[in-house]
Amino acid sequence: MRFLILSTATGEGHNSASLAVGKALEARDCETKVLDVLKLKKESVSRRVSDLYAGITVHSPRFFSKLYRIGELISSPGGHSPIYGLNTLYADRLFEEITRFRPDAIICPHIFSAQAITHLRRGHGLKLPAAGLATDYTCIPFWEESSLDSYIIPHAALKQEFASKGISPELLCPLGIPVQPEFLKHVPKEEARRSFHLTASHIFLLMGGSMGYGDIDRIAAALTEAIPDSQAVVLCGNNQELLHRLIPTEKIIPFTYTDRVAELMDAADVVLTKPGGLSSTEAIAKRVPLVLTQPIPGCEQRNAEFLSSHGAAVFRQDIKDIVSAVRELALDEGAAENIKEAQKKFWPDDTNERIADYLIALASRTVGCKVQ
């Protein structure tokens, strides 16, 4: 079988989910293709949209929060928002790609591609099975403007929220968020630490997403000052300003981009991250104590509240409260084990496989969603 996965580079989460579900399908002898739909309009469009998203979220989070609330107000079933209109502009090019690749099914891990596919179904008679793949623990604006065969959502407790936005409950499949295979493997902690030359008794991994969002430099300094014999590894992503602020010391180790995040999680006693849907799920899949910090307003606030309410993470925003939570998880083995046990119930080890099996069944048109 062939699957076309339509991503968008607004943050790395959608791309990571696309690659994860692609690898899970390929493990079942399927052929996959991941395509950034914004590149169909013009090669530079995807980069500009990605840069705009990073710039607004990092430098104007309050403005982004207002945009998110406006999106919630104008989004409605039927697809009449300006966002829907923009996603029709590259639809003809997308139809050409679909015709060329001839997939058995289409997967949309972003509302942009979901809206474009909806337009093709209405205006071009596209008949292929298509599934949405939600990558946040909330129904973000504009999903309800799409019309697909199925929506894979992160958790059964979210079904009511998605249904309240106008998506038929029969189309909602609470299978989870897929993660890439390296987050399902576990390197012994001491081995992982040796590979990065980490020598302290307590290791903390701080992540601000691809844009290096949040006060992670200040959090790192507060942690290493408050907790003796500790080191903080800080992932700056593409944020050169943050990287320049961080002076490497014996206690604080800054990284730019790295493809070894999974190994760094193995080395850590506690992971601290802004509550992106993918980065949070990756830490949960790793079964590592997780503290969610300083969300981008909007969906990340909802992510943090949802994950903490299920015990899979701790959510703190004030630096003093963050340090207190990390101290407890690092020094109290019982508190750390409680989170790990909650994570096992929240995100089962076979999540990727169940998603792949469901998509194959959907492409065969042999099954609806029977997950409760």
C-alpha beads as a LAMMPS data file, in Angstrom:
LAMMPS data file: protein, C-alpha beads

372 atoms
371 bonds

1 atom types
1 bond types

-500.0 500.0 xlo xhi
-500.0 500.0 ylo yhi
-500.0 500.0 zlo zhi

Masses

1 110.0

Atoms # bond

1 1 1 0.000 0.000 0.000
2 1 1 0.974 3.616 -0.544
3 1 1 0.367 6.462 1.889
4 1 1 0.812 10.175 1.230
5 1 1 1.541 12.136 4.422
6 1 1 0.949 15.883 4.133
7 1 1 2.910 17.877 6.689
8 1 1 3.640 21.565 7.349
9 1 1 6.756 23.054 8.945
10 1 1 5.102 25.220 11.623
11 1 1 7.395 23.914 14.340
12 1 1 8.957 20.470 14.104
13 1 1 6.129 18.563 15.767
14 1 1 4.074 17.955 12.623
15 1 1 7.144 16.785 10.721
16 1 1 8.126 14.447 13.557
17 1 1 4.633 12.956 13.662
18 1 1 4.706 12.550 9.878
19 1 1 8.016 10.697 9.983
20 1 1 6.864 8.564 12.911
21 1 1 3.677 7.367 11.262
22 1 1 5.579 6.878 8.000
23 1 1 8.140 4.609 9.680
24 1 1 5.395 2.636 11.424
25 1 1 3.707 2.042 8.063
26 1 1 6.990 1.167 6.353
27 1 1 7.592 -1.461 9.048
28 1 1 4.438 -3.090 7.654
29 1 1 5.817 -3.070 4.089
30 1 1 3.944 0.040 3.006
31 1 1 5.383 2.791 0.816
32 1 1 5.135 6.324 2.170
33 1 1 5.839 9.843 0.973
34 1 1 5.990 12.906 3.235
35 1 1 5.206 16.206 1.539
36 1 1 5.243 19.775 2.917
37 1 1 2.104 21.215 1.350
38 1 1 3.234 24.837 1.664
39 1 1 6.162 24.118 -0.654
40 1 1 3.637 23.348 -3.388
41 1 1 2.728 27.020 -3.687
42 1 1 6.338 28.161 -3.744
43 1 1 9.525 26.684 -2.312
44 1 1 10.125 29.685 -0.071
45 1 1 6.577 29.837 1.317
46 1 1 7.117 27.016 3.812
47 1 1 10.271 28.657 5.174
48 1 1 8.582 32.056 5.464
49 1 1 5.563 30.620 7.279
50 1 1 7.836 28.671 9.612
51 1 1 9.946 31.770 10.342
52 1 1 6.820 33.869 10.896
53 1 1 5.397 31.295 13.319
54 1 1 8.676 31.129 15.268
55 1 1 9.025 34.908 15.331
56 1 1 5.519 35.528 16.655
57 1 1 5.599 32.777 19.283
58 1 1 9.053 33.715 20.622
59 1 1 8.838 37.506 20.501
60 1 1 5.081 38.211 20.698
61 1 1 3.399 35.380 22.659
62 1 1 0.528 37.625 23.754
63 1 1 -0.189 38.505 20.136
64 1 1 -0.117 34.798 19.260
65 1 1 -2.580 34.145 22.092
66 1 1 -4.963 36.724 20.582
67 1 1 -4.605 35.135 17.156
68 1 1 -5.409 31.728 18.645
69 1 1 -8.545 33.060 20.342
70 1 1 -9.633 34.761 17.109
71 1 1 -9.118 31.432 15.334
72 1 1 -11.402 29.713 17.825
73 1 1 -14.075 32.348 17.195
74 1 1 -14.041 32.324 13.395
75 1 1 -13.545 28.606 12.843
76 1 1 -16.768 26.701 12.177
77 1 1 -17.977 23.577 10.348
78 1 1 -18.226 24.157 6.633
79 1 1 -14.899 25.849 5.989
80 1 1 -15.481 29.577 5.551
81 1 1 -12.479 31.106 7.339
82 1 1 -9.632 32.955 5.585
83 1 1 -7.339 30.060 6.579
84 1 1 -9.490 27.666 4.560
85 1 1 -9.334 30.024 1.593
86 1 1 -5.526 30.213 1.747
87 1 1 -5.288 26.425 1.735
88 1 1 -7.210 26.230 -1.519
89 1 1 -4.493 28.201 -3.341
90 1 1 -2.142 25.232 -3.730
91 1 1 -4.884 22.611 -4.116
92 1 1 -4.379 22.149 -7.870
93 1 1 -0.670 21.411 -7.375
94 1 1 -1.543 19.016 -4.569
95 1 1 -4.013 17.219 -6.822
96 1 1 -1.228 16.760 -9.380
97 1 1 1.018 15.241 -6.691
98 1 1 -1.748 12.886 -5.605
99 1 1 -2.389 11.824 -9.195
100 1 1 1.330 11.228 -9.718
101 1 1 1.940 9.236 -6.512
102 1 1 -1.389 7.368 -6.560
103 1 1 -1.672 6.675 -2.822
104 1 1 -4.170 4.293 -1.265
105 1 1 -4.826 6.801 1.508
106 1 1 -3.832 10.285 2.653
107 1 1 -2.797 11.339 6.165
108 1 1 -3.088 14.954 7.332
109 1 1 -1.104 15.768 10.517
110 1 1 -1.917 19.481 10.144
111 1 1 -5.127 21.421 9.595
112 1 1 -3.627 23.123 6.495
113 1 1 -3.455 19.881 4.533
114 1 1 -6.760 18.677 5.993
115 1 1 -8.453 21.762 4.586
116 1 1 -6.739 21.398 1.216
117 1 1 -7.881 17.771 0.961
118 1 1 -11.401 18.822 1.947
119 1 1 -11.375 21.362 -0.899
120 1 1 -10.213 18.699 -3.358
121 1 1 -12.991 16.391 -2.256
122 1 1 -15.578 19.101 -2.784
123 1 1 -14.193 20.600 -5.978
124 1 1 -12.194 17.854 -7.709
125 1 1 -14.118 14.744 -6.740
126 1 1 -11.226 13.228 -4.773
127 1 1 -12.394 9.863 -3.420
128 1 1 -9.336 8.525 -1.607
129 1 1 -9.611 7.673 2.118
130 1 1 -8.152 10.486 4.217
131 1 1 -7.383 10.664 7.925
132 1 1 -6.535 13.619 10.128
133 1 1 -3.840 13.159 12.755
134 1 1 -4.125 15.587 15.684
135 1 1 -0.775 16.339 17.336
136 1 1 -1.989 18.401 20.302
137 1 1 -4.049 17.416 23.339
138 1 1 -6.882 19.722 22.325
139 1 1 -8.990 20.417 19.249
140 1 1 -7.126 23.341 17.730
141 1 1 -9.094 25.826 15.596
142 1 1 -9.992 24.885 12.001
143 1 1 -10.068 21.070 12.351
144 1 1 -13.848 21.398 12.221
145 1 1 -13.588 23.062 8.797
146 1 1 -12.282 19.823 7.315
147 1 1 -14.234 16.824 6.066
148 1 1 -12.204 13.603 6.280
149 1 1 -13.014 9.914 6.797
150 1 1 -11.364 9.710 10.185
151 1 1 -9.583 11.759 12.843
152 1 1 -6.902 10.098 14.941
153 1 1 -6.873 11.982 18.225
154 1 1 -4.440 11.697 21.150
155 1 1 -6.735 10.353 23.881
156 1 1 -10.265 9.092 24.493
157 1 1 -10.866 11.882 27.028
158 1 1 -10.705 14.373 24.132
159 1 1 -13.584 12.880 22.146
160 1 1 -16.190 15.165 23.693
161 1 1 -14.137 18.280 22.933
162 1 1 -13.641 17.330 19.277
163 1 1 -17.305 16.345 18.939
164 1 1 -18.413 19.644 20.488
165 1 1 -16.632 21.463 17.644
166 1 1 -18.800 19.691 15.069
167 1 1 -16.740 16.606 14.184
168 1 1 -18.880 13.463 14.182
169 1 1 -18.046 11.207 17.167
170 1 1 -18.113 8.176 14.847
171 1 1 -15.076 9.575 13.017
172 1 1 -12.947 10.078 16.145
173 1 1 -10.306 7.443 16.817
174 1 1 -8.399 7.942 20.114
175 1 1 -5.221 6.087 19.211
176 1 1 -2.563 8.517 20.487
177 1 1 0.246 10.572 18.957
178 1 1 2.972 8.605 17.136
179 1 1 6.639 9.071 18.042
180 1 1 9.754 8.120 16.139
181 1 1 11.335 4.712 16.922
182 1 1 14.320 6.107 18.841
183 1 1 11.959 7.264 21.587
184 1 1 10.835 3.666 22.090
185 1 1 14.351 2.440 22.813
186 1 1 16.130 2.801 26.139
187 1 1 19.869 3.240 26.639
188 1 1 21.055 2.636 30.238
189 1 1 21.327 5.966 32.043
190 1 1 25.014 5.710 32.883
191 1 1 25.897 4.683 29.326
192 1 1 23.957 7.635 27.908
193 1 1 25.681 10.013 30.305
194 1 1 29.130 8.752 29.372
195 1 1 28.406 9.299 25.685
196 1 1 27.785 13.008 26.404
197 1 1 30.522 13.323 29.065
198 1 1 27.966 14.184 31.737
199 1 1 29.407 13.576 35.182
200 1 1 27.042 15.096 37.773
201 1 1 24.779 13.065 40.040
202 1 1 21.680 14.823 38.672
203 1 1 21.185 15.589 34.975
204 1 1 18.376 17.796 33.677
205 1 1 17.394 18.217 30.023
206 1 1 15.752 21.526 29.088
207 1 1 14.025 21.972 25.721
208 1 1 12.326 24.982 24.151
209 1 1 11.343 23.427 20.830
210 1 1 12.892 24.278 17.486
211 1 1 12.541 28.000 18.306
212 1 1 14.175 27.795 21.748
213 1 1 11.074 29.205 23.428
214 1 1 10.857 30.278 27.081
215 1 1 13.239 31.293 29.865
216 1 1 15.174 28.044 29.712
217 1 1 18.504 29.792 30.296
218 1 1 17.223 31.258 33.564
219 1 1 15.602 27.965 34.545
220 1 1 18.875 26.111 33.922
221 1 1 20.795 28.557 36.098
222 1 1 18.235 28.304 38.908
223 1 1 18.236 24.501 38.801
224 1 1 21.997 24.065 38.942
225 1 1 22.254 26.614 41.734
226 1 1 19.489 25.033 43.827
227 1 1 20.356 21.351 43.371
228 1 1 23.919 20.309 44.328
229 1 1 26.038 18.222 41.961
230 1 1 23.791 18.809 38.942
231 1 1 24.208 19.632 35.262
232 1 1 21.662 21.139 32.872
233 1 1 21.723 20.325 29.168
234 1 1 19.923 23.109 27.270
235 1 1 18.638 22.538 23.724
236 1 1 18.492 25.927 22.007
237 1 1 17.033 24.723 18.709
238 1 1 17.444 27.396 16.031
239 1 1 17.491 30.243 18.570
240 1 1 20.914 31.824 18.073
241 1 1 20.106 34.620 20.522
242 1 1 19.531 32.066 23.292
243 1 1 22.693 30.193 22.355
244 1 1 24.759 33.364 22.613
245 1 1 23.280 34.165 26.037
246 1 1 24.310 30.762 27.361
247 1 1 27.987 30.619 28.277
248 1 1 29.042 26.952 28.518
249 1 1 30.178 26.001 32.018
250 1 1 30.782 22.774 33.879
251 1 1 27.154 22.921 35.037
252 1 1 25.341 24.267 31.950
253 1 1 25.862 22.618 28.553
254 1 1 24.117 24.317 25.606
255 1 1 23.294 22.473 22.373
256 1 1 22.141 23.849 19.037
257 1 1 20.300 21.383 16.811
258 1 1 20.909 17.727 17.682
259 1 1 19.433 14.489 16.399
260 1 1 20.284 12.746 19.692
261 1 1 17.407 14.040 21.815
262 1 1 16.259 10.507 22.611
263 1 1 19.688 9.626 24.058
264 1 1 19.740 12.848 26.067
265 1 1 16.382 11.875 27.553
266 1 1 17.920 8.546 28.581
267 1 1 20.679 10.459 30.358
268 1 1 18.300 12.779 32.223
269 1 1 16.732 12.436 35.658
270 1 1 14.078 14.978 34.645
271 1 1 13.085 16.462 31.271
272 1 1 11.769 20.025 31.182
273 1 1 10.074 21.237 28.009
274 1 1 7.525 23.678 26.707
275 1 1 4.322 21.646 26.250
276 1 1 4.488 20.887 22.551
277 1 1 2.324 17.896 21.663
278 1 1 5.185 15.898 20.135
279 1 1 8.024 16.775 22.510
280 1 1 5.811 16.020 25.501
281 1 1 4.686 12.716 24.008
282 1 1 8.274 11.745 23.205
283 1 1 9.273 12.212 26.846
284 1 1 6.200 10.262 27.965
285 1 1 7.102 7.428 25.584
286 1 1 10.596 7.432 27.104
287 1 1 9.069 7.044 30.594
288 1 1 11.113 9.907 32.033
289 1 1 9.854 12.306 34.731
290 1 1 8.505 15.326 32.881
291 1 1 8.002 18.948 33.919
292 1 1 6.110 21.174 31.465
293 1 1 7.142 24.823 31.533
294 1 1 5.972 28.159 30.119
295 1 1 3.688 27.146 27.230
296 1 1 3.129 29.075 24.045
297 1 1 -0.360 30.534 24.690
298 1 1 -3.189 28.573 23.125
299 1 1 -2.883 24.885 22.398
300 1 1 0.276 24.382 24.490
301 1 1 -1.527 25.705 27.570
302 1 1 -4.227 23.090 26.903
303 1 1 -1.561 20.404 26.378
304 1 1 0.007 21.163 29.741
305 1 1 -3.310 21.159 31.585
306 1 1 -4.429 17.902 29.956
307 1 1 -1.182 15.990 30.521
308 1 1 -0.835 17.129 34.125
309 1 1 -4.469 16.218 34.836
310 1 1 -3.663 12.634 33.801
311 1 1 -0.526 12.488 35.949
312 1 1 1.799 12.021 32.962
313 1 1 3.643 15.279 33.684
314 1 1 3.919 18.145 36.168
315 1 1 2.991 21.629 34.941
316 1 1 4.702 24.675 36.461
317 1 1 5.372 28.164 35.049
318 1 1 7.073 30.206 37.782
319 1 1 10.793 29.454 37.986
320 1 1 10.709 28.847 41.747
321 1 1 7.842 26.381 41.316
322 1 1 9.660 24.683 38.435
323 1 1 12.784 24.218 40.568
324 1 1 10.686 22.827 43.429
325 1 1 8.970 20.299 41.150
326 1 1 12.246 19.181 39.594
327 1 1 13.861 18.803 43.012
328 1 1 11.057 16.530 44.162
329 1 1 11.233 14.337 41.055
330 1 1 15.029 14.136 41.161
331 1 1 15.344 13.381 44.864
332 1 1 12.140 11.440 45.595
333 1 1 12.193 8.083 43.819
334 1 1 8.546 7.482 44.674
335 1 1 7.408 10.701 42.992
336 1 1 9.370 9.839 39.860
337 1 1 7.925 6.313 39.727
338 1 1 4.380 7.626 40.090
339 1 1 4.797 9.733 36.950
340 1 1 6.351 6.834 35.019
341 1 1 3.452 4.546 35.938
342 1 1 0.955 7.189 34.834
343 1 1 2.843 7.574 31.555
344 1 1 2.571 3.832 30.842
345 1 1 -1.204 3.983 31.197
346 1 1 -1.476 7.228 29.241
347 1 1 0.642 6.228 26.208
348 1 1 0.840 2.427 25.622
349 1 1 4.007 0.997 24.078
350 1 1 2.129 -0.267 21.003
351 1 1 0.651 3.127 20.044
352 1 1 2.602 3.437 16.770
353 1 1 1.623 -0.069 15.699
354 1 1 -2.058 0.482 16.456
355 1 1 -2.068 3.686 14.403
356 1 1 -0.381 1.939 11.461
357 1 1 -2.795 -0.999 11.608
358 1 1 -5.775 1.318 11.685
359 1 1 -4.543 3.363 8.706
360 1 1 -3.986 0.194 6.668
361 1 1 -7.517 -0.932 7.502
362 1 1 -8.854 2.508 6.576
363 1 1 -7.028 2.399 3.235
364 1 1 -8.565 -1.032 2.623
365 1 1 -11.948 0.428 3.603
366 1 1 -12.466 -2.624 5.815
367 1 1 -12.920 -1.058 9.234
368 1 1 -14.150 2.013 11.021
369 1 1 -12.767 3.182 14.333
370 1 1 -13.677 0.719 17.066
371 1 1 -11.429 2.212 19.742
372 1 1 -13.363 3.463 22.749

Bonds

1 1 1 2
2 1 2 3
3 1 3 4
4 1 4 5
5 1 5 6
6 1 6 7
7 1 7 8
8 1 8 9
9 1 9 10
10 1 10 11
11 1 11 12
12 1 12 13
13 1 13 14
14 1 14 15
15 1 15 16
16 1 16 17
17 1 17 18
18 1 18 19
19 1 19 20
20 1 20 21
21 1 21 22
22 1 22 23
23 1 23 24
24 1 24 25
25 1 25 26
26 1 26 27
27 1 27 28
28 1 28 29
29 1 29 30
30 1 30 31
31 1 31 32
32 1 32 33
33 1 33 34
34 1 34 35
35 1 35 36
36 1 36 37
37 1 37 38
38 1 38 39
39 1 39 40
40 1 40 41
41 1 41 42
42 1 42 43
43 1 43 44
44 1 44 45
45 1 45 46
46 1 46 47
47 1 47 48
48 1 48 49
49 1 49 50
50 1 50 51
51 1 51 52
52 1 52 53
53 1 53 54
54 1 54 55
55 1 55 56
56 1 56 57
57 1 57 58
58 1 58 59
59 1 59 60
60 1 60 61
61 1 61 62
62 1 62 63
63 1 63 64
64 1 64 65
65 1 65 66
66 1 66 67
67 1 67 68
68 1 68 69
69 1 69 70
70 1 70 71
71 1 71 72
72 1 72 73
73 1 73 74
74 1 74 75
75 1 75 76
76 1 76 77
77 1 77 78
78 1 78 79
79 1 79 80
80 1 80 81
81 1 81 82
82 1 82 83
83 1 83 84
84 1 84 85
85 1 85 86
86 1 86 87
87 1 87 88
88 1 88 89
89 1 89 90
90 1 90 91
91 1 91 92
92 1 92 93
93 1 93 94
94 1 94 95
95 1 95 96
96 1 96 97
97 1 97 98
98 1 98 99
99 1 99 100
100 1 100 101
101 1 101 102
102 1 102 103
103 1 103 104
104 1 104 105
105 1 105 106
106 1 106 107
107 1 107 108
108 1 108 109
109 1 109 110
110 1 110 111
111 1 111 112
112 1 112 113
113 1 113 114
114 1 114 115
115 1 115 116
116 1 116 117
117 1 117 118
118 1 118 119
119 1 119 120
120 1 120 121
121 1 121 122
122 1 122 123
123 1 123 124
124 1 124 125
125 1 125 126
126 1 126 127
127 1 127 128
128 1 128 129
129 1 129 130
130 1 130 131
131 1 131 132
132 1 132 133
133 1 133 134
134 1 134 135
135 1 135 136
136 1 136 137
137 1 137 138
138 1 138 139
139 1 139 140
140 1 140 141
141 1 141 142
142 1 142 143
143 1 143 144
144 1 144 145
145 1 145 146
146 1 146 147
147 1 147 148
148 1 148 149
149 1 149 150
150 1 150 151
151 1 151 152
152 1 152 153
153 1 153 154
154 1 154 155
155 1 155 156
156 1 156 157
157 1 157 158
158 1 158 159
159 1 159 160
160 1 160 161
161 1 161 162
162 1 162 163
163 1 163 164
164 1 164 165
165 1 165 166
166 1 166 167
167 1 167 168
168 1 168 169
169 1 169 170
170 1 170 171
171 1 171 172
172 1 172 173
173 1 173 174
174 1 174 175
175 1 175 176
176 1 176 177
177 1 177 178
178 1 178 179
179 1 179 180
180 1 180 181
181 1 181 182
182 1 182 183
183 1 183 184
184 1 184 185
185 1 185 186
186 1 186 187
187 1 187 188
188 1 188 189
189 1 189 190
190 1 190 191
191 1 191 192
192 1 192 193
193 1 193 194
194 1 194 195
195 1 195 196
196 1 196 197
197 1 197 198
198 1 198 199
199 1 199 200
200 1 200 201
201 1 201 202
202 1 202 203
203 1 203 204
204 1 204 205
205 1 205 206
206 1 206 207
207 1 207 208
208 1 208 209
209 1 209 210
210 1 210 211
211 1 211 212
212 1 212 213
213 1 213 214
214 1 214 215
215 1 215 216
216 1 216 217
217 1 217 218
218 1 218 219
219 1 219 220
220 1 220 221
221 1 221 222
222 1 222 223
223 1 223 224
224 1 224 225
225 1 225 226
226 1 226 227
227 1 227 228
228 1 228 229
229 1 229 230
230 1 230 231
231 1 231 232
232 1 232 233
233 1 233 234
234 1 234 235
235 1 235 236
236 1 236 237
237 1 237 238
238 1 238 239
239 1 239 240
240 1 240 241
241 1 241 242
242 1 242 243
243 1 243 244
244 1 244 245
245 1 245 246
246 1 246 247
247 1 247 248
248 1 248 249
249 1 249 250
250 1 250 251
251 1 251 252
252 1 252 253
253 1 253 254
254 1 254 255
255 1 255 256
256 1 256 257
257 1 257 258
258 1 258 259
259 1 259 260
260 1 260 261
261 1 261 262
262 1 262 263
263 1 263 264
264 1 264 265
265 1 265 266
266 1 266 267
267 1 267 268
268 1 268 269
269 1 269 270
270 1 270 271
271 1 271 272
272 1 272 273
273 1 273 274
274 1 274 275
275 1 275 276
276 1 276 277
277 1 277 278
278 1 278 279
279 1 279 280
280 1 280 281
281 1 281 282
282 1 282 283
283 1 283 284
284 1 284 285
285 1 285 286
286 1 286 287
287 1 287 288
288 1 288 289
289 1 289 290
290 1 290 291
291 1 291 292
292 1 292 293
293 1 293 294
294 1 294 295
295 1 295 296
296 1 296 297
297 1 297 298
298 1 298 299
299 1 299 300
300 1 300 301
301 1 301 302
302 1 302 303
303 1 303 304
304 1 304 305
305 1 305 306
306 1 306 307
307 1 307 308
308 1 308 309
309 1 309 310
310 1 310 311
311 1 311 312
312 1 312 313
313 1 313 314
314 1 314 315
315 1 315 316
316 1 316 317
317 1 317 318
318 1 318 319
319 1 319 320
320 1 320 321
321 1 321 322
322 1 322 323
323 1 323 324
324 1 324 325
325 1 325 326
326 1 326 327
327 1 327 328
328 1 328 329
329 1 329 330
330 1 330 331
331 1 331 332
332 1 332 333
333 1 333 334
334 1 334 335
335 1 335 336
336 1 336 337
337 1 337 338
338 1 338 339
339 1 339 340
340 1 340 341
341 1 341 342
342 1 342 343
343 1 343 344
344 1 344 345
345 1 345 346
346 1 346 347
347 1 347 348
348 1 348 349
349 1 349 350
350 1 350 351
351 1 351 352
352 1 352 353
353 1 353 354
354 1 354 355
355 1 355 356
356 1 356 357
357 1 357 358
358 1 358 359
359 1 359 360
360 1 360 361
361 1 361 362
362 1 362 363
363 1 363 364
364 1 364 365
365 1 365 366
366 1 366 367
367 1 367 368
368 1 368 369
369 1 369 370
370 1 370 371
371 1 371 372
